[in-house]
Amino acid sequence: MTAVYIAVTAIAALLIGFFTCMLYNKKVSEAKVGTAKTQADTIVEEAKRTAEARAKEMLLEAKEESIKIKHEAEKDAKELRGEVQRL
């Protein structure tokens, strides 16, 4: 009878340990997934900010180039008017 009691107790202890270990692993895995999602969200937000900053920078460069071309065109037009008046 004692051997049966010991065997049943040992099996019960193993089952409790097994399920406790499974629950612990599940919680650890869920925590890792949560951390990974947070990191992914941070990376995505940083990428969006970087893309927006780059888009603004490119727009500013395009505006500056446009102003430069406009000034050159006005300068050329002024020179042409001067040449026409001299003729």
MILOTOR-713251 format. One record per residue: residue in three letters; x, y, z of N, C-alpha, C, O, CB in turn. Coordinates in Angstrom, 1 decimal, always signed. Glycine has a CB too. Example, Ala and Ser with C-alpha at 12.3 -4.5 7.8 and 13.67 -1.06 7.14 Angstrom:
BEGIN
@residuo:ALA&n.u:+13.2&n.v:-5.7&n.w:+7.8&ca.u:+12.3&ca.v:-4.5&ca.w:+7.8&c.u:+13.2&c.v:-3.3&c.w:+7.8&o.u:+14.2&o.v:-3.3&o.w:+8.5&cb.u:+11.3&cb.v:-4.5&cb.w:+9.0
@residuo:SER&n.u:+12.8&n.v:-2.2&n.w:+7.1&ca.u:+13.7&ca.v:-1.1&ca.w:+7.1&c.u:+12.9&c.v:+0.0&c.w:+7.9&o.u:+13.4&o.v:+1.1&o.w:+8.0&cb.u:+14.1&cb.v:-0.6&cb.w:+5.7
END
This chain:
BEGIN
@residuo:MET&n.u:+0.8&n.v:-1.2&n.w:+0.0&ca.u:+0.0&ca.v:+0.0&ca.w:+0.0&c.u:+0.9&c.v:+1.3&c.w:+0.0&o.u:+0.5&o.v:+2.2&o.w:-0.7&cb.u:-0.9&cb.v:+0.0&cb.w:+1.2
@residuo:THR&n.u:+1.9&n.v:+1.2&n.w:+0.7&ca.u:+2.8&ca.v:+2.4&ca.w:+0.8&c.u:+3.5&c.v:+2.7&c.w:-0.5&o.u:+3.6&o.v:+3.8&o.w:-0.9&cb.u:+3.9&cb.v:+2.2&cb.w:+1.9
@residuo:ALA&n.u:+3.9&n.v:+1.6&n.w:-1.2&ca.u:+4.5&ca.v:+1.8&ca.w:-2.6&c.u:+3.5&c.v:+2.4&c.w:-3.5&o.u:+3.9&o.v:+3.3&o.w:-4.3&cb.u:+5.0&cb.v:+0.4&cb.w:-3.1
@residuo:VAL&n.u:+2.3&n.v:+2.0&n.w:-3.5&ca.u:+1.2&ca.v:+2.6&ca.w:-4.3&c.u:+1.0&c.v:+4.1&c.w:-4.0&o.u:+0.9&o.v:+4.9&o.w:-4.9&cb.u:-0.1&cb.v:+1.8&cb.w:-4.2
@residuo:TYR&n.u:+1.0&n.v:+4.4&n.w:-2.7&ca.u:+0.8&ca.v:+5.7&ca.w:-2.3&c.u:+2.0&c.v:+6.6&c.w:-2.7&o.u:+1.8&o.v:+7.7&o.w:-3.2&cb.u:+0.7&cb.v:+5.8&cb.w:-0.7
@residuo:ILE&n.u:+3.2&n.v:+6.1&n.w:-2.6&ca.u:+4.4&ca.v:+6.8&ca.w:-3.0&c.u:+4.3&c.v:+7.0&c.w:-4.6&o.u:+4.7&o.v:+8.1&o.w:-5.0&cb.u:+5.7&cb.v:+6.1&cb.w:-2.6
@residuo:ALA&n.u:+4.0&n.v:+6.0&n.w:-5.3&ca.u:+3.9&ca.v:+6.1&ca.w:-6.8&c.u:+2.8&c.v:+7.1&c.w:-7.2&o.u:+3.1&o.v:+7.9&o.w:-8.1&cb.u:+3.6&cb.v:+4.7&cb.w:-7.4
@residuo:VAL&n.u:+1.7&n.v:+7.1&n.w:-6.6&ca.u:+0.6&ca.v:+8.1&ca.w:-6.9&c.u:+1.1&c.v:+9.5&c.w:-6.6&o.u:+0.8&o.v:+10.4&o.w:-7.3&cb.u:-0.7&cb.v:+7.7&cb.w:-6.2
@residuo:THR&n.u:+1.7&n.v:+9.6&n.w:-5.4&ca.u:+2.2&ca.v:+11.0&ca.w:-5.0&c.u:+3.3&c.v:+11.5&c.w:-6.0&o.u:+3.3&o.v:+12.6&o.w:-6.3&cb.u:+2.7&cb.v:+10.9&cb.w:-3.6
@residuo:ALA&n.u:+4.2&n.v:+10.6&n.w:-6.4&ca.u:+5.2&ca.v:+11.0&ca.w:-7.3&c.u:+4.6&c.v:+11.4&c.w:-8.7&o.u:+5.1&o.v:+12.4&o.w:-9.3&cb.u:+6.2&cb.v:+9.8&cb.w:-7.5
@residuo:ILE&n.u:+3.7&n.v:+10.6&n.w:-9.1&ca.u:+3.0&ca.v:+10.9&ca.w:-10.4&c.u:+2.3&c.v:+12.3&c.w:-10.3&o.u:+2.4&o.v:+13.1&o.w:-11.2&cb.u:+2.1&cb.v:+9.8&cb.w:-10.9
@residuo:ALA&n.u:+1.6&n.v:+12.5&n.w:-9.2&ca.u:+0.9&ca.v:+13.7&ca.w:-9.0&c.u:+1.9&c.v:+14.9&c.w:-9.0&o.u:+1.6&o.v:+16.0&o.w:-9.5&cb.u:+0.0&cb.v:+13.7&cb.w:-7.7
@residuo:ALA&n.u:+3.0&n.v:+14.7&n.w:-8.3&ca.u:+4.0&ca.v:+15.8&ca.w:-8.2&c.u:+4.6&c.v:+16.1&c.w:-9.6&o.u:+4.8&o.v:+17.2&o.w:-9.9&cb.u:+5.1&cb.v:+15.4&cb.w:-7.2
@residuo:LEU&n.u:+4.8&n.v:+15.0&n.w:-10.4&ca.u:+5.4&ca.v:+15.2&ca.w:-11.7&c.u:+4.4&c.v:+16.0&c.w:-12.6&o.u:+4.7&o.v:+16.9&o.w:-13.4&cb.u:+5.7&cb.v:+13.8&cb.w:-12.4
@residuo:LEU&n.u:+3.1&n.v:+15.6&n.w:-12.5&ca.u:+2.1&ca.v:+16.3&ca.w:-13.3&c.u:+1.9&c.v:+17.8&c.w:-12.9&o.u:+1.8&o.v:+18.6&o.w:-13.7&cb.u:+0.7&cb.v:+15.6&cb.w:-13.1
@residuo:ILE&n.u:+2.0&n.v:+18.0&n.w:-11.6&ca.u:+1.9&ca.v:+19.4&ca.w:-11.1&c.u:+3.1&c.v:+20.2&c.w:-11.6&o.u:+3.0&o.v:+21.3&o.w:-12.1&cb.u:+1.8&cb.v:+19.5&cb.w:-9.6
@residuo:GLY&n.u:+4.3&n.v:+19.6&n.w:-11.5&ca.u:+5.5&ca.v:+20.2&ca.w:-12.0&c.u:+5.4&c.v:+20.5&c.w:-13.5&o.u:+5.8&o.v:+21.5&o.w:-14.0&cb.u:+6.7&cb.v:+19.4&cb.w:-11.7
@residuo:PHE&n.u:+5.0&n.v:+19.5&n.w:-14.2&ca.u:+4.9&ca.v:+19.6&ca.w:-15.7&c.u:+3.9&c.v:+20.8&c.w:-16.1&o.u:+4.3&o.v:+21.6&o.w:-16.9&cb.u:+4.4&cb.v:+18.3&cb.w:-16.3
@residuo:PHE&n.u:+2.7&n.v:+20.8&n.w:-15.5&ca.u:+1.8&ca.v:+21.9&ca.w:-15.8&c.u:+2.3&c.v:+23.3&c.w:-15.3&o.u:+2.0&o.v:+24.3&o.w:-16.0&cb.u:+0.4&cb.v:+21.6&cb.w:-15.2
@residuo:THR&n.u:+2.9&n.v:+23.3&n.w:-14.2&ca.u:+3.5&ca.v:+24.5&ca.w:-13.7&c.u:+4.6&c.v:+25.0&c.w:-14.7&o.u:+4.6&o.v:+26.2&o.w:-15.0&cb.u:+4.1&cb.v:+24.4&cb.w:-12.3
@residuo:CYS&n.u:+5.4&n.v:+24.1&n.w:-15.1&ca.u:+6.4&ca.v:+24.5&ca.w:-16.1&c.u:+5.8&c.v:+25.0&c.w:-17.4&o.u:+6.3&o.v:+26.0&o.w:-18.0&cb.u:+7.3&cb.v:+23.3&cb.w:-16.4
@residuo:MET&n.u:+4.7&n.v:+24.4&n.w:-17.9&ca.u:+4.0&ca.v:+24.8&ca.w:-19.1&c.u:+3.5&c.v:+26.2&c.w:-18.9&o.u:+3.6&o.v:+27.0&o.w:-19.8&cb.u:+2.9&cb.v:+23.8&cb.w:-19.5
@residuo:LEU&n.u:+2.8&n.v:+26.4&n.w:-17.8&ca.u:+2.3&ca.v:+27.8&ca.w:-17.5&c.u:+3.4&c.v:+28.8&c.w:-17.5&o.u:+3.2&o.v:+29.9&o.w:-18.0&cb.u:+1.5&cb.v:+27.8&cb.w:-16.2
@residuo:TYR&n.u:+4.5&n.v:+28.5&n.w:-16.9&ca.u:+5.6&ca.v:+29.4&ca.w:-16.8&c.u:+6.1&c.v:+29.8&c.w:-18.2&o.u:+6.3&o.v:+30.9&o.w:-18.5&cb.u:+6.7&cb.v:+28.9&cb.w:-15.9
@residuo:ASN&n.u:+6.3&n.v:+28.7&n.w:-19.0&ca.u:+6.8&ca.v:+28.9&ca.w:-20.3&c.u:+5.8&c.v:+29.7&c.w:-21.2&o.u:+6.3&o.v:+30.6&o.w:-22.0&cb.u:+7.0&cb.v:+27.6&cb.w:-21.0
@residuo:LYS&n.u:+4.5&n.v:+29.5&n.w:-21.0&ca.u:+3.5&ca.v:+30.3&ca.w:-21.7&c.u:+3.6&c.v:+31.8&c.w:-21.3&o.u:+3.6&o.v:+32.6&o.w:-22.2&cb.u:+2.1&cb.v:+29.8&cb.w:-21.4
@residuo:LYS&n.u:+3.8&n.v:+32.1&n.w:-20.0&ca.u:+3.9&ca.v:+33.5&ca.w:-19.6&c.u:+5.1&c.v:+34.1&c.w:-20.1&o.u:+5.1&o.v:+35.3&o.w:-20.5&cb.u:+3.8&cb.v:+33.5&cb.w:-18.0
@residuo:VAL&n.u:+6.2&n.v:+33.4&n.w:-20.1&ca.u:+7.5&ca.v:+33.9&ca.w:-20.6&c.u:+7.4&c.v:+34.2&c.w:-22.1&o.u:+7.8&o.v:+35.2&o.w:-22.6&cb.u:+8.7&cb.v:+32.9&cb.w:-20.3
@residuo:SER&n.u:+6.8&n.v:+33.3&n.w:-22.8&ca.u:+6.6&ca.v:+33.5&ca.w:-24.3&c.u:+5.7&c.v:+34.6&c.w:-24.6&o.u:+6.0&o.v:+35.4&o.w:-25.5&cb.u:+6.0&cb.v:+32.2&cb.w:-24.9
@residuo:GLU&n.u:+4.6&n.v:+34.8&n.w:-23.8&ca.u:+3.7&ca.v:+35.9&ca.w:-24.0&c.u:+4.4&c.v:+37.2&c.w:-23.7&o.u:+4.2&o.v:+38.2&o.w:-24.4&cb.u:+2.5&cb.v:+35.8&cb.w:-23.1
@residuo:ALA&n.u:+5.3&n.v:+37.2&n.w:-22.7&ca.u:+6.0&ca.v:+38.4&ca.w:-22.4&c.u:+7.0&c.v:+38.8&c.w:-23.5&o.u:+7.1&o.v:+40.0&o.w:-23.9&cb.u:+6.8&cb.v:+38.3&cb.w:-21.0
@residuo:LYS&n.u:+7.6&n.v:+37.8&n.w:-24.1&ca.u:+8.6&ca.v:+38.0&ca.w:-25.2&c.u:+7.8&c.v:+38.5&c.w:-26.4&o.u:+8.3&o.v:+39.4&o.w:-27.1&cb.u:+9.3&cb.v:+36.7&cb.w:-25.5
@residuo:VAL&n.u:+6.7&n.v:+38.0&n.w:-26.7&ca.u:+5.9&ca.v:+38.5&ca.w:-27.8&c.u:+5.4&c.v:+39.9&c.w:-27.6&o.u:+5.5&o.v:+40.7&o.w:-28.5&cb.u:+4.6&cb.v:+37.6&cb.w:-28.0
@residuo:GLY&n.u:+5.0&n.v:+40.2&n.w:-26.4&ca.u:+4.6&ca.v:+41.6&ca.w:-26.0&c.u:+5.8&c.v:+42.6&c.w:-26.2&o.u:+5.6&o.v:+43.6&o.w:-26.8&cb.u:+4.1&cb.v:+41.7&cb.w:-24.6
@residuo:THR&n.u:+7.0&n.v:+42.2&n.w:-25.8&ca.u:+8.2&ca.v:+43.0&ca.w:-26.0&c.u:+8.5&c.v:+43.1&c.w:-27.4&o.u:+8.8&o.v:+44.2&o.w:-27.9&cb.u:+9.4&cb.v:+42.4&cb.w:-25.2
@residuo:ALA&n.u:+8.4&n.v:+42.1&n.w:-28.2&ca.u:+8.7&ca.v:+42.1&ca.w:-29.6&c.u:+7.7&c.v:+43.1&c.w:-30.3&o.u:+8.1&o.v:+43.8&o.w:-31.2&cb.u:+8.6&cb.v:+40.7&cb.w:-30.2
@residuo:LYS&n.u:+6.4&n.v:+43.0&n.w:-29.9&ca.u:+5.4&ca.v:+43.9&ca.w:-30.6&c.u:+5.7&c.v:+45.3&c.w:-30.2&o.u:+5.6&o.v:+46.2&o.w:-31.1&cb.u:+4.0&cb.v:+43.5&cb.w:-30.1
@residuo:THR&n.u:+6.1&n.v:+45.6&n.w:-29.0&ca.u:+6.4&ca.v:+47.0&ca.w:-28.6&c.u:+7.6&c.v:+47.5&c.w:-29.4&o.u:+7.6&o.v:+48.6&o.w:-29.9&cb.u:+6.7&cb.v:+47.0&cb.w:-27.1
@residuo:GLN&n.u:+8.6&n.v:+46.6&n.w:-29.5&ca.u:+9.8&ca.v:+47.0&ca.w:-30.3&c.u:+9.5&c.v:+47.2&c.w:-31.8&o.u:+9.9&o.v:+48.2&o.w:-32.4&cb.u:+10.9&cb.v:+45.9&cb.w:-30.2
@residuo:ALA&n.u:+8.6&n.v:+46.4&n.w:-32.3&ca.u:+8.2&ca.v:+46.5&ca.w:-33.7&c.u:+7.4&c.v:+47.8&c.w:-33.9&o.u:+7.7&o.v:+48.6&o.w:-34.9&cb.u:+7.3&cb.v:+45.3&cb.w:-34.1
@residuo:ASP&n.u:+6.5&n.v:+48.2&n.w:-33.0&ca.u:+5.8&ca.v:+49.4&ca.w:-33.0&c.u:+6.8&c.v:+50.6&c.w:-33.0&o.u:+6.6&o.v:+51.6&o.w:-33.7&cb.u:+4.8&cb.v:+49.5&cb.w:-31.9
@residuo:THR&n.u:+7.8&n.v:+50.5&n.w:-32.1&ca.u:+8.8&ca.v:+51.6&ca.w:-32.0&c.u:+9.5&c.v:+51.8&c.w:-33.3&o.u:+9.8&o.v:+52.9&o.w:-33.8&cb.u:+9.7&cb.v:+51.3&cb.w:-30.8
@residuo:ILE&n.u:+9.9&n.v:+50.6&n.w:-33.9&ca.u:+10.7&ca.v:+50.7&ca.w:-35.2&c.u:+9.8&c.v:+51.3&c.w:-36.3&o.u:+10.3&o.v:+52.1&o.w:-37.1&cb.u:+11.1&cb.v:+49.3&cb.w:-35.6
@residuo:VAL&n.u:+8.5&n.v:+50.9&n.w:-36.3&ca.u:+7.6&ca.v:+51.4&ca.w:-37.4&c.u:+7.4&c.v:+52.9&c.w:-37.2&o.u:+7.5&o.v:+53.7&o.w:-38.1&cb.u:+6.3&cb.v:+50.7&cb.w:-37.3
@residuo:GLU&n.u:+7.2&n.v:+53.4&n.w:-35.9&ca.u:+7.1&ca.v:+54.8&ca.w:-35.7&c.u:+8.3&c.v:+55.6&c.w:-36.1&o.u:+8.2&o.v:+56.7&o.w:-36.6&cb.u:+6.7&cb.v:+55.0&cb.w:-34.2
@residuo:GLU&n.u:+9.5&n.v:+55.1&n.w:-35.7&ca.u:+10.7&ca.v:+55.7&ca.w:-36.1&c.u:+10.9&c.v:+55.8&c.w:-37.6&o.u:+11.4&o.v:+56.8&o.w:-38.1&cb.u:+11.9&cb.v:+55.0&cb.w:-35.4
@residuo:ALA&n.u:+10.5&n.v:+54.7&n.w:-38.3&ca.u:+10.6&ca.v:+54.7&ca.w:-39.7&c.u:+9.7&c.v:+55.7&c.w:-40.3&o.u:+10.0&o.v:+56.4&o.w:-41.3&cb.u:+10.3&cb.v:+53.3&cb.w:-40.3
@residuo:LYS&n.u:+8.5&n.v:+55.9&n.w:-39.8&ca.u:+7.5&ca.v:+56.9&ca.w:-40.2&c.u:+8.1&c.v:+58.3&c.w:-40.0&o.u:+8.0&o.v:+59.1&o.w:-40.9&cb.u:+6.2&cb.v:+56.7&cb.w:-39.5
@residuo:ARG&n.u:+8.6&n.v:+58.5&n.w:-38.9&ca.u:+9.2&ca.v:+59.9&ca.w:-38.6&c.u:+10.4&c.v:+60.2&c.w:-39.6&o.u:+10.5&o.v:+61.3&o.w:-40.1&cb.u:+9.7&cb.v:+60.0&cb.w:-37.1
@residuo:THR&n.u:+11.2&n.v:+59.2&n.w:-39.8&ca.u:+12.3&ca.v:+59.3&ca.w:-40.7&c.u:+11.8&c.v:+59.6&c.w:-42.1&o.u:+12.4&o.v:+60.5&o.w:-42.8&cb.u:+13.2&cb.v:+58.1&cb.w:-40.7
@residuo:ALA&n.u:+10.8&n.v:+58.9&n.w:-42.6&ca.u:+10.3&ca.v:+59.1&ca.w:-43.9&c.u:+9.6&c.v:+60.4&c.w:-44.0&o.u:+9.8&o.v:+61.1&o.w:-45.1&cb.u:+9.2&cb.v:+58.0&cb.w:-44.2
@residuo:GLU&n.u:+8.9&n.v:+60.9&n.w:-43.0&ca.u:+8.3&ca.v:+62.2&ca.w:-43.1&c.u:+9.4&c.v:+63.3&c.w:-43.1&o.u:+9.3&o.v:+64.3&o.w:-43.8&cb.u:+7.4&cb.v:+62.4&cb.w:-41.9
@residuo:ALA&n.u:+10.4&n.v:+63.1&n.w:-42.3&ca.u:+11.5&ca.v:+64.1&ca.w:-42.3&c.u:+12.2&c.v:+64.2&c.w:-43.6&o.u:+12.5&o.v:+65.2&o.w:-44.1&cb.u:+12.5&cb.v:+63.8&cb.w:-41.2
@residuo:ARG&n.u:+12.4&n.v:+63.0&n.w:-44.2&ca.u:+13.1&ca.v:+62.9&ca.w:-45.5&c.u:+12.2&c.v:+63.6&c.w:-46.6&o.u:+12.7&o.v:+64.3&o.w:-47.5&cb.u:+13.4&cb.v:+61.5&cb.w:-45.9
@residuo:ALA&n.u:+10.9&n.v:+63.3&n.w:-46.5&ca.u:+10.0&ca.v:+63.9&ca.w:-47.5&c.u:+10.0&c.v:+65.4&c.w:-47.4&o.u:+10.0&o.v:+66.1&o.w:-48.4&cb.u:+8.5&cb.v:+63.4&cb.w:-47.3
@residuo:LYS&n.u:+10.0&n.v:+66.0&n.w:-46.2&ca.u:+10.1&ca.v:+67.4&ca.w:-46.0&c.u:+11.4&c.v:+68.0&c.w:-46.5&o.u:+11.4&o.v:+69.0&o.w:-47.1&cb.u:+9.9&cb.v:+67.8&cb.w:-44.5
@residuo:GLU&n.u:+12.4&n.v:+67.2&n.w:-46.2&ca.u:+13.8&ca.v:+67.7&ca.w:-46.7&c.u:+13.8&c.v:+67.7&c.w:-48.2&o.u:+14.3&o.v:+68.7&o.w:-48.8&cb.u:+14.9&cb.v:+66.7&cb.w:-46.2
@residuo:MET&n.u:+13.2&n.v:+66.7&n.w:-48.9&ca.u:+13.2&ca.v:+66.7&ca.w:-50.3&c.u:+12.3&c.v:+67.8&c.w:-50.9&o.u:+12.7&o.v:+68.4&o.w:-51.9&cb.u:+12.7&cb.v:+65.3&cb.w:-50.8
@residuo:LEU&n.u:+11.2&n.v:+68.1&n.w:-50.2&ca.u:+10.4&ca.v:+69.1&ca.w:-50.7&c.u:+11.1&c.v:+70.5&c.w:-50.6&o.u:+11.0&o.v:+71.3&o.w:-51.5&cb.u:+9.1&cb.v:+69.2&cb.w:-49.8
@residuo:LEU&n.u:+11.8&n.v:+70.7&n.w:-49.5&ca.u:+12.5&ca.v:+71.9&ca.w:-49.3&c.u:+13.6&c.v:+72.0&c.w:-50.4&o.u:+13.8&o.v:+73.1&o.w:-50.9&cb.u:+13.2&cb.v:+72.0&cb.w:-47.9
@residuo:GLU&n.u:+14.3&n.v:+70.9&n.w:-50.7&ca.u:+15.3&ca.v:+71.0&ca.w:-51.7&c.u:+14.7&c.v:+71.3&c.w:-53.1&o.u:+15.3&o.v:+72.1&o.w:-53.8&cb.u:+16.1&cb.v:+69.6&cb.w:-51.8
@residuo:ALA&n.u:+13.6&n.v:+70.7&n.w:-53.3&ca.u:+12.9&ca.v:+71.0&ca.w:-54.6&c.u:+12.5&c.v:+72.5&c.w:-54.7&o.u:+12.6&o.v:+73.1&o.w:-55.8&cb.u:+11.7&cb.v:+70.1&cb.w:-54.8
@residuo:LYS&n.u:+12.0&n.v:+73.0&n.w:-53.6&ca.u:+11.6&ca.v:+74.4&ca.w:-53.6&c.u:+12.8&c.v:+75.3&c.w:-53.8&o.u:+12.8&o.v:+76.3&o.w:-54.5&cb.u:+10.9&cb.v:+74.8&cb.w:-52.3
@residuo:GLU&n.u:+13.9&n.v:+75.0&n.w:-53.1&ca.u:+15.2&ca.v:+75.8&ca.w:-53.3&c.u:+15.6&c.v:+75.7&c.w:-54.7&o.u:+16.1&o.v:+76.7&o.w:-55.3&cb.u:+16.2&cb.v:+75.3&cb.w:-52.4
@residuo:GLU&n.u:+15.6&n.v:+74.5&n.w:-55.3&ca.u:+16.0&ca.v:+74.4&ca.w:-56.7&c.u:+15.1&c.v:+75.2&c.w:-57.7&o.u:+15.5&o.v:+75.8&o.w:-58.6&cb.u:+16.0&cb.v:+72.9&cb.w:-57.1
@residuo:SER&n.u:+13.8&n.v:+75.1&n.w:-57.4&ca.u:+12.8&ca.v:+75.9&ca.w:-58.1&c.u:+13.1&c.v:+77.4&c.w:-58.1&o.u:+13.1&o.v:+78.1&o.w:-59.1&cb.u:+11.4&cb.v:+75.6&cb.w:-57.6
@residuo:ILE&n.u:+13.4&n.v:+77.9&n.w:-56.9&ca.u:+13.7&ca.v:+79.3&ca.w:-56.7&c.u:+15.0&c.v:+79.7&c.w:-57.5&o.u:+15.1&o.v:+80.7&o.w:-58.1&cb.u:+13.9&cb.v:+79.7&cb.w:-55.2
@residuo:LYS&n.u:+16.0&n.v:+78.8&n.w:-57.4&ca.u:+17.3&ca.v:+79.0&ca.w:-58.1&c.u:+17.0&c.v:+79.0&c.w:-59.6&o.u:+17.5&o.v:+79.9&o.w:-60.3&cb.u:+18.3&cb.v:+77.8&cb.w:-57.8
@residuo:ILE&n.u:+16.2&n.v:+78.1&n.w:-60.2&ca.u:+16.0&ca.v:+78.1&ca.w:-61.6&c.u:+15.2&c.v:+79.4&c.w:-62.0&o.u:+15.4&o.v:+79.9&o.w:-63.0&cb.u:+15.2&cb.v:+76.8&cb.w:-62.0
@residuo:LYS&n.u:+14.2&n.v:+79.8&n.w:-61.1&ca.u:+13.5&ca.v:+81.0&ca.w:-61.4&c.u:+14.4&c.v:+82.2&c.w:-61.5&o.u:+14.2&o.v:+83.0&o.w:-62.4&cb.u:+12.4&cb.v:+81.2&cb.w:-60.4
@residuo:HIS&n.u:+15.3&n.v:+82.3&n.w:-60.5&ca.u:+16.2&ca.v:+83.5&ca.w:-60.5&c.u:+17.1&c.v:+83.4&c.w:-61.8&o.u:+17.4&o.v:+84.5&o.w:-62.3&cb.u:+17.1&cb.v:+83.5&cb.w:-59.2
@residuo:GLU&n.u:+17.6&n.v:+82.3&n.w:-62.1&ca.u:+18.4&ca.v:+82.2&ca.w:-63.3&c.u:+17.6&c.v:+82.6&c.w:-64.6&o.u:+18.1&o.v:+83.3&o.w:-65.5&cb.u:+19.0&cb.v:+80.7&cb.w:-63.5
@residuo:ALA&n.u:+16.4&n.v:+82.1&n.w:-64.7&ca.u:+15.5&ca.v:+82.5&ca.w:-65.8&c.u:+15.3&c.v:+84.0&c.w:-65.8&o.u:+15.3&o.v:+84.6&o.w:-66.9&cb.u:+14.2&cb.v:+81.7&cb.w:-65.7
@residuo:GLU&n.u:+15.0&n.v:+84.6&n.w:-64.7&ca.u:+14.8&ca.v:+86.0&ca.w:-64.6&c.u:+16.1&c.v:+86.8&c.w:-65.1&o.u:+16.0&o.v:+87.8&o.w:-65.8&cb.u:+14.4&cb.v:+86.5&cb.w:-63.2
@residuo:LYS&n.u:+17.2&n.v:+86.3&n.w:-64.6&ca.u:+18.5&ca.v:+86.9&ca.w:-65.0&c.u:+18.7&c.v:+86.8&c.w:-66.5&o.u:+19.1&o.v:+87.8&o.w:-67.2&cb.u:+19.7&cb.v:+86.2&cb.w:-64.2
@residuo:ASP&n.u:+18.4&n.v:+85.6&n.w:-67.1&ca.u:+18.6&ca.v:+85.4&ca.w:-68.5&c.u:+17.6&c.v:+86.3&c.w:-69.3&o.u:+18.0&o.v:+86.9&o.w:-70.3&cb.u:+18.3&cb.v:+83.9&cb.w:-68.9
@residuo:ALA&n.u:+16.4&n.v:+86.4&n.w:-68.8&ca.u:+15.4&ca.v:+87.3&ca.w:-69.4&c.u:+15.8&c.v:+88.7&c.w:-69.4&o.u:+15.7&o.v:+89.4&o.w:-70.4&cb.u:+14.0&cb.v:+87.1&cb.w:-68.8
@residuo:LYS&n.u:+16.4&n.v:+89.2&n.w:-68.3&ca.u:+16.8&ca.v:+90.5&ca.w:-68.2&c.u:+18.0&c.v:+90.8&c.w:-69.1&o.u:+18.1&o.v:+91.9&o.w:-69.8&cb.u:+17.3&cb.v:+90.8&cb.w:-66.7
@residuo:GLU&n.u:+18.9&n.v:+89.8&n.w:-69.3&ca.u:+20.0&ca.v:+90.0&ca.w:-70.2&c.u:+19.5&c.v:+90.1&c.w:-71.6&o.u:+20.0&o.v:+90.9&o.w:-72.4&cb.u:+21.0&cb.v:+88.8&cb.w:-70.0
@residuo:LEU&n.u:+18.5&n.v:+89.2&n.w:-71.9&ca.u:+18.0&ca.v:+89.2&ca.w:-73.3&c.u:+17.3&c.v:+90.5&c.w:-73.6&o.u:+17.4&o.v:+91.1&o.w:-74.7&cb.u:+17.0&cb.v:+88.0&cb.w:-73.5
@residuo:ARG&n.u:+16.5&n.v:+91.1&n.w:-72.6&ca.u:+15.9&ca.v:+92.4&ca.w:-72.8&c.u:+16.9&c.v:+93.5&c.w:-73.1&o.u:+16.7&o.v:+94.3&o.w:-73.9&cb.u:+15.0&cb.v:+92.7&cb.w:-71.6
@residuo:GLY&n.u:+18.0&n.v:+93.4&n.w:-72.3&ca.u:+19.1&ca.v:+94.4&ca.w:-72.5&c.u:+19.7&c.v:+94.3&c.w:-73.9&o.u:+20.0&o.v:+95.3&o.w:-74.5&cb.u:+20.1&cb.v:+94.2&cb.w:-71.5
@residuo:GLU&n.u:+19.9&n.v:+93.0&n.w:-74.4&ca.u:+20.4&ca.v:+92.9&ca.w:-75.7&c.u:+19.4&c.v:+93.4&c.w:-76.8&o.u:+19.9&o.v:+94.0&o.w:-77.8&cb.u:+20.8&cb.v:+91.4&cb.w:-76.0
@residuo:VAL&n.u:+18.2&n.v:+93.1&n.w:-76.6&ca.u:+17.2&ca.v:+93.5&ca.w:-77.6&c.u:+17.1&c.v:+95.1&c.w:-77.6&o.u:+17.0&o.v:+95.6&o.w:-78.7&cb.u:+15.8&cb.v:+92.9&cb.w:-77.2
@residuo:GLN&n.u:+17.2&n.v:+95.7&n.w:-76.5&ca.u:+17.1&ca.v:+97.2&ca.w:-76.4&c.u:+18.3&c.v:+97.8&c.w:-77.1&o.u:+18.3&o.v:+98.9&o.w:-77.6&cb.u:+17.0&cb.v:+97.6&cb.w:-75.0
@residuo:ARG&n.u:+19.5&n.v:+97.1&n.w:-77.0&ca.u:+20.7&ca.v:+97.7&ca.w:-77.6&c.u:+20.6&c.v:+97.6&c.w:-79.1&o.u:+21.3&o.v:+98.3&o.w:-79.8&cb.u:+21.9&cb.v:+96.9&cb.w:-77.1
@residuo:LEU&n.u:+19.8&n.v:+96.6&n.w:-79.6&ca.u:+19.7&ca.v:+96.5&ca.w:-81.0&c.u:+18.8&c.v:+97.5&c.w:-81.6&o.u:+18.6&o.v:+97.6&o.w:-82.8&cb.u:+19.2&cb.v:+95.1&cb.w:-81.4
END
